[in-house]
Each structure stands twice: as structure tokens, then as C-alpha cells.
Amino acid sequence: MTDTVYSVDKVAPRRASQVRTVIVVLLLLFAATSAQSALQVFGTYYIPDTPFPQFEHMWHEGWQWTDDKGEPVDYAQRSMPLGGYLFVYFQNMGASPITVADLAIEGVKLSEGLGKSHDAVGDLYGHSVKLSKLSKELVDKLYSAGQPIWWKAEPREVLPKATGQIVVRLKRDPRPEKLGLAIITNNGTFSATINTKQQQPRFRGIYFTPELDTAYLYVSHPAGVGQIPNKIFLDGKNVTQLSKIGTDKNADVVPIVVKFQQPLDFMSYHCFRVGYPDGSAATAGIRAWGHELVYGMWGGSGNPRTVLTDWAKHNINVMMGQWSGDGAHISLEPGGLEFMQSIGMRQMTNWFGNARKPLFYFLQDEPDAQDYSIDDLQPIDRLGCLGQALVAKSEELRKKDNKVAILLNVDNTYKPENWYTYHQLADIPCIDPYYQGELDSCYTKHPGRMAYHHKPTYVYAASTISQSSCAPKPLHVVLCATGYSDPKSGFAGRYPTPEEKEIELCYALAAGAKGFSYWWFTPGNECNGCGGDSPEAKALYKGIGLLGARMRTAGPVTTVSCPANLSVKVSKYLWARTLISGLDTVVLIIVNDDVLCDRMGTVVKPVEKAKASVEMPSWVNTS
């Protein structure tokens, strides 16, 4: 197998008056209840989901929802309709805080339009237009508007001169060309109009250095290549003089590096706006979060100090959770946090107070799979119904601790619409596209699907869709490190191979992933983690450690990078993709495509005398 090429031998960490604002759709300043509480809307967008028909053949379900022949229903259909997101960006121009209380679309309040279910998953209740008690006339307005699934205000309270955003997930594209929204606040109601048919520039990524002194922005224009922005704004302030903009007439993505005069506050909310000479602009809101490349492990059991020390030797730097036993609370023990800091280990926890100085809060595991449990709704209508409850839960977490990023892991239920539906809800969108499960199902259920899963393309497909729908946020990908057995069919299964993990990491990285982790370490029977004693488990664990050394070495470059379509030529049987990282680095990812994975393992035929060339963008100085 060919190695991943990172374009560097050794990577060092990098540190990176009222102005007339050009509006993408329109700029409206609406009167509030008082002059001091004026809310200024400066950007409105509808961003439809990007379809990926090349991956349609991979989407199959394994749930209990069956057709009249007793076969699991495949939710995905050829050329299935998708939805999108509404975004409204605004600034509090008054002298007092503004708290967003509700949102109305076409005159219908979503607090009334999203009816609450009787059924629940734990303390999470479903919400859906299907459950609304409003009149048919009002409900039909919401269906015409695209059938809202969930919405949020970020942040809920907007301080004077600060910016905020409204995000609405729609199940389907809106029918009207223009939608009227009303933002209902403690200081009055403010209106906005969204043109749902107009293509607009958008951010493909916003990433920060760990020091939060530099932001890496990546934008694209609907007109295609050759569109170069000329104005950069941060929270309404012109920061063009602090920015460097990459220029290349053939580039489909433009990089911008902004070096702040003062580092941003950790997890503070900010709105970036990039203007173009044609009067259009890309706008996005995001919380300032930066960290070295996350390379985590799920599970674990036994003495946590012994296990975590060994993890650190295998380049694992985050304890992701699902520990069996008391080790889950090691940071709360006397000297526990200091021990973890001494070996460079961070931790994710599921609630405030369960760990000291956690890296992430785990909002929910697999909400798309949990959606299926809300039986107030028909199975076809359940996807996303837990979204509004998760918005409320994330806001409650934020009130308790606003300095920790919130991660939401989306499973593989209701593919591929599940990934589009949830990725704008939390700070860190996360997926777990386990290739091993897809491969095993070819032997236990449908051998005819082997043609789709003879290599881990499933990981690239899920990661590509997720990157498109979660941008500009940093995507985290969980890879399978577990051997599964199926007692019902007698299929013994096998561990993933180190070669498979290398391919999957490269695929996810090429799609745009910024962090990685593995499910899971705990040995067992039907779900046997890589911490087992078998030769296959030990080989996998060693491979994960070696891959971690490479990935973390390249981390200062890849964690602030973005996929871009550069011209690449490679030898036959090689698969190649490129990332751009700021204005000084191009990452070339090469995978040997002459590979076969089956129930016995992985077969790779080396490509001899492999060659690759990349046409560098003009902003990279190669002299």
C-alpha cells in the first residue's frame, strides 16, 4: 500500500467605523419596540442539501421496519428529494441584551407548529409538524415552507453589538421563492425574508488554531472558479487588513487566513462574512474552538491509569467515553486530572460535573437511531423528531458550562438524510460509518451487496456527505476497531485489519474530517474491541498507534485544511485527493485502489514505481 503524502517531512504547529455591508439577499433594518433594542438582519440564506447520487447504491437499512415481504425497508430512494437549512444572521444594535424566544415562519410560530410527542427516549420527547394541534391551514403553511424539523438561536441571548444566528432544518425544499420569518424576542419581533431559489456564496470551512489567534476560512462562489473575495468582516468589523486571501483563477475554493490582533475567547460565538466584488457574500456563525488533532478511543476497562498510559503510548489523546467501571470518573479522583494532563490525555463526558476540564460534552449518541423509537409518528416521519429536544438539552449544557464544545454523534439510520438532518445542531458534528458492519452484512444478509463493499468506500461516502452538510464546523469521524460476531447466522466475523484502518483514515481525511476516534477498546463476545489478546486485536491496536503518530504529526496542517479540487495526475490504480491548508500548504492524499476486503482479510497489490503530480495553486510559493 502506498503511504499518505502530507507534503511536509516534519510539521511544526502554526499560529496563526460603520462599514457599508454588502448583503447576499437583502439588508433590512426593522424597527423594534424601542430604539435601543433594534435588531439588524444582515444576511439571509437557504442552503439546500448537496445530493451525491454516486453513493445511492450503498444506502440500506437493518431496522425492524419491514415491507409486505418482510424485508427491511430501504429509506433511501433513487433521486430522493432532500431538504436544507435556513440561516438568518443578525446583530444587536441596541444597548441591552436580546433573548430570542420563538420563531415564526410564514406567520406560524414553531413553538406551536412543532407538536410534542407522548412517547420519549429517556427524557427526550419528539417534536414534529405531524403532531401539531394547529389548524390544517396553518400546518399546510409549514409544509409549503419545507416542513421544519428543528430550529435554534445561536446564541439564545445576544449581547449589545454582538451577532447571532437563526438555524432552521427543513425536511424538503421550500415551495415559495420567498419565505417570511419573524424573530420573536423579549424586546420585540423582527422580520426577515429569505430568497429560497437564489444560489449564494458559502463557507466550506472555518477552523481555528489552538491558540485562537488565527482563523482559516474557505469559501466558494456559485459562479464557480475564478471568483475572488475582496472584503472580510468579523462580527460586523472590517478585518480585511488582517487577512490574506488566496487568488487563483482555477480554484473552486478560496482560502483566507485571518490573524487577529487579540486571540478570541474560547468557545465565544462569532460571525464571519466574506464579500465579493459582485455584491454577494458568504456568511457563517461559529464558536471559536481549536485543539490539536483529536485521536480518541472509546470504551476501556480495568485500571484506568494503566490503560490510559498505554493509550498515550499508542498516540491516543482523548478518552471518548463508554468506559466499563469506575475509570470513567478518573478526573474526579484525587490527582486524576493531573495524571491525565501529565500523559496528554483529554476526556469527553456526557454531562456537566461528570469530569474535570472535559474536552467535549457528548450530547447524544445516534439520535437518528433513537428517532425510530418515537412511535407517535409513522416510521417514515420520525427522522429528526428528537432535534428540538436536543437543542434544548444543548442550551441547558451551555448554561452550565459555556467553555466546552458539544459533540453529537449521528449513526447510520435513515441514510443518507440522517447526516444532513443533524449536522448543524451541535458544535462538533460526528459520524460512525462502520465499514466492518457493512462488510459483515454481505455475508450474514445480502451477499449481492459485496460489489459495493469490497473496499471501505462507505467511509468516504458518509464523510463526504457529512462534510458538505456540517460546514463550516469541524467533522469528527469514528472508525470501527471491533470484531463483530453474529450468533444467529453462525458468522464469526473478524477484526478490521490495519490496512483497512489506513484506507479509512485517508478516505475520511480526504473528505474533510478534522478529528478521529475508534470504537472500541473493550474486549467482549459479540462486540470484541481492539484491547483483546488475540493476534488480530494486537495487530489492529498497534496499527492504530502507528497511524496516530502520522496523523498527529500532520495535525497542525490538516486540522485547518479544506478539500479542494486541484489538478492531480497519479499512476494507475492510485486514488488521490487534495486538501488546501491556508496559503502555504497543499496536502496530497494517495491510496492504493487495487485492494480487496472480504471475510478473510485485506488483499493489497503494491503499485510499483508510483508517481504523482499536483498543479499547485498560484497562492502557494513553490520557489
Helices and strands as residue ranges (DSSP letters): E 28-29, G 35-37, E 39-48, G 53-58, E 84-92, E 98-105, E 108-109, H 110-113, E 115-121, E 124-128, G 129-131, H 136-144, E 148-154, E 157-158, E 163-170, E 178-185, E 188-195, E 202-208, E 214-220, E 231-234, E 237-238, G 240-242, E 243-245, E 254-259, E 269-275, E 281-287, E 295-298, H 304-313, E 318-321, G 326-332, H 336-342, E 346-349, E 360-365, H 367-371, G 379-381, H 387-400, E 405-410, H 417-422, E 428-431, H 435-444, G 447-451, H 457-470, E 476-480, E 482-484, H 498-511, E 515-519, E 527-529, H 535-558, E 562-564, E 568-570, E 574-581, E 585-592, E 595-598, E 601-604, E 612-614
